[in-house]
Structure formats: structure tokens, C-alpha cells
């Protein structure tokens, strides 16, 4: 029998993708409003990519009678099919109207409990089943209006220099101020007047001598003397300026039980005719129907900002909160990973309120275990 699955379109598309991917219906029918038309079109594009038939019906979100009539029309049009309903999304009026029609017709009604990773059936019987499907990072972001254009596709270079990356992480754990000194002496790779090669004088410490040796060993620099190196590749400057930490987080994430891990995800927002803004996400991890975003920082999170008690750490949080809300919706996870200690308690307290996980300084040594427990919550 043909299975038709009905979804109420709203600002949160992930619950709809969850039941569609888990139940694999033959046809997906989207109940949308004038306000949710763009979200409907995004969902339709994703579903058609997976060869799903898509039907759509316009409803008035605050008109109970209209919603009832549209839903009764759906059941009449698909009288010979198995029809089910997802009521996780939509206005309260539209949810109540759809529920009333489908409940009276003894149809399956489902609710997505994302926190508990359960699908709850509310009709014709009450039961729970675990969410067992997966949503790809590209689909998750596309549903929220972000189109991926690029990411770090080849991680062979990252894996080859993992010893060097882990050495820098060890410096961050033991003497995080040295990370600040590295950031200070390494020139800006994006400077318009950059001329290569660049000679970099590291502080005269055993750690910096070992760093120079490892850079030469990996063919990323040449030794000018014990603490000075010559760099003729701007990608090496980017690595030393902070990309090493993104690689560190990425390799740890690749070592946990995740479905997909992407590094340096860049893309554009769907702005319908306007010049699309571009954004970049450091590390993204997909697990089941959840998506996690990790923002990686090596600059000083305690640096003072005029008039702000929380310093630059507050800026990190607001940047992550704003982008995270837009890209992940209500169901994603966000983490601020800082290679240097965050000393300001205001920042940590604010992060808890904003539901942003923080891993900093000495705690990055246990980041792999933290990622495992974080994704399991």
C-alpha cells in the first residue's frame, strides 16, 4: 500500500526530515503557510534528491477550520493509501486542527522527541521507538538555508602532520601563553602585502626549538638558526596562526563514533536574489539526526574589550550563538573549543545560559572523551 506521510512545515525542518528518512514513505505531503513557503521549497528540494514524491497544500496557520478542511481533503484524496502525520512542527492551531482530523480517522500520529532521541506515536496507540536514521551534514544545513560550497576534502596532509599538531596541543595544555607568542610572531597570511618567504623568530624556549625542528622535519619550513625558521607557503602561516587547532579537533572528532565529520565547511546562505553572504564553520559533526558545530579559537579569550566585563570571550559566544541558531536550528549542539584557558567566569556562566559547551586550555587533553559524552546527551 502506498504510504503518504504528512508534515507541518515550520522554521524547524529537522523533525520533518527525521520521520521522512526513518519511515521512508512513498509520498511526502507538506502542509505549509505563506510564511513558510521558502522552508517548504528547501525541504522539497532535499526530498526530491532522494526520489521522494512531494505533494503540498497551503494552510492558514491560525484558522482552525481551514486546517481541518485541508486535512480532511488530504485523507479523501489519499483514501486508498496508508497516511501518517508528524505534528512536531507548526503553530498550535495548525497542530490541533491536524491532530483532530487524523486522530478521528484513526491514523498514525507521530511526535519527534529530539532530546530523548525517540519517536513518540500518539495515535492510534501510544508507544515510543528510537530514532535510528541519519541526516547528512549537507542536507541538515540545506534545510536551514545554507548551501555548502567547499570543505577540506583531502585530510592526508592533516594526518601526516598529526605529530606536529599534537605537539602544539601539548604546548597549549602545559604553557598556553606560548600559543599567544606564536600567534604574535607569525605574520598574517591574508595580508595584501604579504611577501614570501617569511622569517619567523620564535621565543627562545625548548618548546619552540622543538617546534622549529618538527616544522623542518615535515617540510613546512627551513631552519635559519636554532629558533628562526623560513616559511615560503602561506598555508603554513595559516596553520601556525591557528588552523593547527582546527586540525587537532577534527582528528579527535574523526576518532569517535560519529557518522560524518567535516572541517572548514564554507558556503552561502539562501537570500533569494540578494548577494548571498558567505560563512565558514570550523568543525561539524553529524551523529544520527543531530549536528554539532565546534568553533575553534587560539587567540586570547581573556583579552579585554572596552566596556565589556566578559572581554573577547563574549564575542566568541555571540558569534557562535548567532551562526549556530541560524545553521543548526533548535536541535543542534554548539561548542567553543579554546586552546587557551578561559579565565573569565562571566563567559562560562553566559555559555551555560546559551547552552554552549566550553572546552578550554588544559581540558583539551580530554576533548575526545568530552566529545563522546557530549554527543551522547
C-alpha positions in Angstrom: 0.0 0.0 0.0 1.3 3.5 -0.8 2.5 5.4 2.3 1.8 9.1 2.4 3.5 11.0 5.3 2.1 14.4 6.2 4.4 17.1 7.7 3.6 20.6 9.0 6.3 23.0 7.7 7.8 25.5 10.1 11.1 27.2 10.9 12.5 23.9 12.2 12.8 21.4 9.4 14.9 18.7 11.1 11.9 16.9 12.8 10.3 16.5 9.4 13.4 15.1 7.8 13.7 12.7 10.8 10.4 11.0 10.3 10.7 11.0 6.5 14.1 9.4 6.5 13.1 6.9 9.2 9.8 5.8 7.7 10.7 6.1 4.1 7.2 7.0 2.8 6.4 6.9 -0.9 5.0 10.4 -0.9 5.6 13.3 1.5 2.8 15.8 1.8 3.9 19.2 3.1 1.3 21.5 4.8 2.8 25.0 4.5 1.8 28.6 5.0 2.6 31.7 3.1 5.2 32.5 5.7 6.8 29.0 5.4 6.9 28.8 1.7 10.7 29.1 1.4 11.2 26.4 4.1 8.8 24.2 2.2 10.8 24.7 -1.0 14.0 23.8 0.7 12.5 20.6 2.1 11.1 19.7 -1.3 14.5 20.1 -3.0 16.1 17.7 -0.4 13.3 15.2 -0.7 13.4 15.1 -4.5 17.1 14.5 -4.3 16.2 11.2 -2.6 13.5 10.5 -5.3 10.6 11.2 -3.0 7.2 12.2 -4.4 6.2 15.5 -2.9 2.7 16.9 -2.6 1.9 20.2 -0.9 -1.1 22.0 0.5 -1.4 25.6 1.6 -3.0 26.2 5.0 -3.9 29.2 7.1 -1.9 28.7 10.3 -4.3 30.5 12.7 -7.6 29.3 11.1 -8.6 26.0 12.7 -11.5 25.4 10.3 -9.2 25.9 7.3 -6.7 23.4 8.6 -9.4 20.9 9.4 -10.8 21.2 5.9 -7.4 20.9 4.2 -6.5 17.8 6.3 -9.9 16.2 5.5 -9.2 16.8 1.8 -5.8 15.1 2.2 -7.5 12.0 3.7 -10.1 12.0 0.9 -7.5 12.3 -1.8 -5.4 9.5 -0.4 -8.3 7.3 0.7 -6.6 4.2 -0.7 -3.2 4.9 1.0 -1.6 4.5 4.4 -1.5 8.0 5.7 0.5 9.2 8.8 1.1 12.6 10.3 4.1 14.3 12.0 2.9 17.0 14.4 6.2 18.2 15.8 6.2 21.5 13.9 3.7 24.2 13.1 1.5 26.7 15.0 -0.5 25.4 17.9 -3.7 26.0 15.9 -2.5 24.0 12.9 -1.2 21.2 15.1 -4.5 21.0 16.9 -6.5 21.0 13.7 -4.4 18.4 12.0 -4.4 16.2 15.1 -8.1 16.3 15.4 -8.7 15.1 11.8 -6.0 12.4 11.9 -7.0 11.2 15.4 -10.6 10.9 14.4 -9.7 8.9 11.3 -7.5 6.5 13.5 -4.4 7.4 11.6 -0.8 7.2 12.9 0.3 10.5 14.5 4.0 11.0 15.4 6.0 13.4 17.5 9.8 13.7 17.4 11.4 13.9 20.8 14.8 15.1 19.8 16.2 15.4 23.4 15.3 11.8 24.1 16.1 10.6 20.6 12.7 8.9 20.4 9.8 9.0 18.0 6.5 9.0 20.0 3.4 7.6 18.5 0.3 9.3 19.8 -2.4 7.5 17.8 -3.9 5.0 17.2 -1.8 3.7 20.1 0.8 5.3 22.3 4.3 3.9 22.0 7.9 5.0 21.5 10.6 3.9 19.1 14.2 5.0 19.0 15.3 7.4 16.2 17.5 5.2 14.0 18.0 7.3 10.9 20.8 9.7 9.9 20.8 13.2 8.3 23.8 14.2 6.3 25.5 17.5 7.1 24.8 18.9 3.7 21.1 18.1 4.0 20.9 19.4 7.5 22.4 22.7 6.5 20.5 23.0 3.2 17.2 22.6 5.1 18.2 25.6 7.2 19.1 27.7 4.2 22.9 27.1 3.9 24.4 25.6 0.8 27.8 24.0 1.2 30.3 25.1 -1.5 33.5 23.6 -0.1 35.2 21.8 2.8 38.6 20.1 3.5 38.1 17.1 1.2 41.6 15.7 1.5 42.9 15.1 5.0 46.1 13.2 4.1 48.2 16.3 4.9 46.4 16.7 8.2 47.1 13.1 9.2 50.7 13.2 8.1 51.5 16.2 10.4 49.4 14.9 13.3 52.5 14.6 15.4 53.2 18.3 15.0 49.6 19.2 15.7 49.5 17.1 18.9 52.8 18.8 19.9 51.2 22.2 19.6 48.2 20.9 21.6 50.6 19.7 24.3 52.1 23.2 24.5 48.6 24.7 24.9 47.9 22.3 27.8 51.2 22.9 29.6 52.1 26.5 28.6 49.2 28.1 26.8 50.9 31.5 26.9 53.3 30.2 24.3 50.4 29.8 21.8 49.9 33.5 22.2 53.6 34.2 21.5 53.4 32.0 18.3 50.3 34.0 17.2 52.2 37.2 17.8 55.3 36.4 15.7 53.6 34.6 12.8 52.5 37.2 10.2 49.0 37.4 8.8 48.8 35.1 5.8 45.9 37.1 4.3 47.7 40.4 4.4 47.5 42.0 0.9 51.2 43.0 1.0 52.5 39.5 2.1 55.8 38.6 0.6 57.3 35.2 0.9 59.5 33.7 2.3 58.9 35.0 5.8 61.5 34.6 8.5 59.9 33.9 11.9 61.8 34.2 15.2 60.3 32.0 17.9 60.8 32.7 21.6 64.0 31.0 22.9 62.5 28.1 24.7 63.0 24.3 24.4 59.4 24.0 23.2 59.9 26.5 20.4 63.2 24.8 19.4 61.3 21.5 19.1 58.6 23.2 17.1 61.1 24.5 14.6 62.7 21.1 14.3 59.3 19.4 13.7 58.3 22.0 11.1 61.6 21.3 9.2 61.1 17.6 9.6 57.6 17.8 8.0 58.9 20.0 5.1 56.9 23.0 6.2 59.8 25.3 6.9 63.6 25.7 6.7 65.8 26.3 9.7 67.6 29.7 9.6 69.0 29.1 13.1 68.1 27.3 16.4 64.8 29.3 16.9 64.3 31.0 13.5 62.5 29.4 10.5 61.9 30.4 6.9 58.4 29.8 5.5 57.6 30.1 1.8 54.0 28.8 1.9 51.1 30.9 3.2 49.2 27.7 4.1 52.0 27.0 6.7 51.4 30.5 8.1 47.7 29.8 8.4 48.4 26.5 10.1 50.7 28.2 12.7 48.3 31.1 13.2 45.6 28.8 14.4 44.5 26.2 11.8 46.5 23.6 13.7 43.9 23.7 16.4 41.1 23.1 14.0 43.0 20.1 12.7 43.5 18.9 16.2 39.8 19.0 17.0 39.0 17.4 13.6 41.3 14.4 14.1 39.8 13.8 17.6 36.3 14.0 16.2 37.2 11.5 13.5 38.2 9.1 16.2 34.8 9.0 17.9 31.7 7.1 16.8 30.3 9.9 14.5 28.6 9.4 11.2 30.3 12.3 9.5 32.9 14.9 10.3 33.8 17.9 8.1 36.5 20.5 8.5 36.3 24.1 7.2 32.8 24.0 5.8 32.2 27.0 3.7 29.1 28.0 1.9 26.4 30.6 1.2 23.0 31.5 2.7 19.8 31.4 0.7 18.9 35.0 0.3 16.6 34.9 -2.7 18.1 37.2 -5.3 20.3 39.2 -2.9 24.1 38.7 -2.9 24.4 35.6 -0.6 26.5 36.1 2.5 29.4 33.6 2.9 30.2 31.8 6.2 32.7 29.2 7.3 32.3 26.6 10.1 35.4 25.2 11.7 34.4 21.6 12.6 31.0 20.0 12.1 30.0 16.5 13.4 26.9 14.6 12.5 25.5 11.8 14.7 22.2 10.3 13.8 19.8 13.3 13.3 22.0 15.7 15.4 24.5 18.2 14.1 27.2 19.7 16.2 29.2 22.8 15.5 32.6 23.4 17.1 34.2 26.9 16.9 38.0 26.6 17.4 40.0 29.5 18.8 43.7 30.0 19.6 43.7 33.8 20.3 43.5 35.1 23.9 39.9 34.7 25.1 40.6 36.9 28.1 41.7 39.9 26.1 39.8 43.0 27.4 37.2 44.7 25.3 36.4 48.3 26.3 33.2 48.5 28.3 32.7 44.7 28.4 33.4 42.7 31.6 33.5 39.4 29.7 36.2 40.5 27.2 36.7 39.0 23.8 35.3 35.6 25.0 31.8 37.1 25.0 32.3 37.9 21.3 33.2 34.3 20.6 30.0 33.2 22.3 27.7 35.6 20.4 29.3 34.7 17.1 28.8 31.0 17.8 25.3 31.5 19.1 24.1 33.6 16.1 25.6 31.3 13.5 24.6 28.2 15.4 21.0 29.2 15.7 20.7 30.0 12.0 22.6 26.9 10.7 21.5 24.3 13.3 18.1 25.5 14.4 16.8 24.3 17.8 18.1 20.8 17.6 21.9 21.3 17.0 24.7 21.4 19.5 27.4 24.1 19.8 30.8 24.0 21.4 33.5 26.7 21.9 36.9 25.0 21.9 39.7 27.3 23.1 43.4 26.3 23.0 43.9 28.8 25.8 42.3 29.0 29.2 39.1 31.0 29.6 39.6 32.6 33.0 36.5 34.9 33.0 33.7 33.3 34.9 31.2 35.6 33.3 31.9 34.0 30.0 31.5 30.5 31.4 28.2 31.4 33.1 26.9 33.0 30.0 27.8 30.0 27.9 25.7 27.8 30.2 22.7 30.1 29.7 23.3 30.0 25.9 23.7 26.2 26.0 27.1 26.4 24.6 29.7 23.8 25.7 33.1 25.1 26.5 36.4 23.1 26.4 39.5 25.2 27.1 43.2 25.1 27.9 44.2 22.1 30.0 40.8 20.5 29.3 41.6 20.0 25.6 43.7 17.0 26.7 40.4 15.1 27.4 38.5 16.6 24.5 38.0 13.3 22.7 36.1 11.8 25.7 34.2 15.1 26.1 33.0 14.9 22.5 31.8 11.3 23.0 29.8 12.2 26.1 28.5 15.5 24.6 27.1 13.8 21.5 25.5 11.1 23.6 23.4 13.5 25.7 
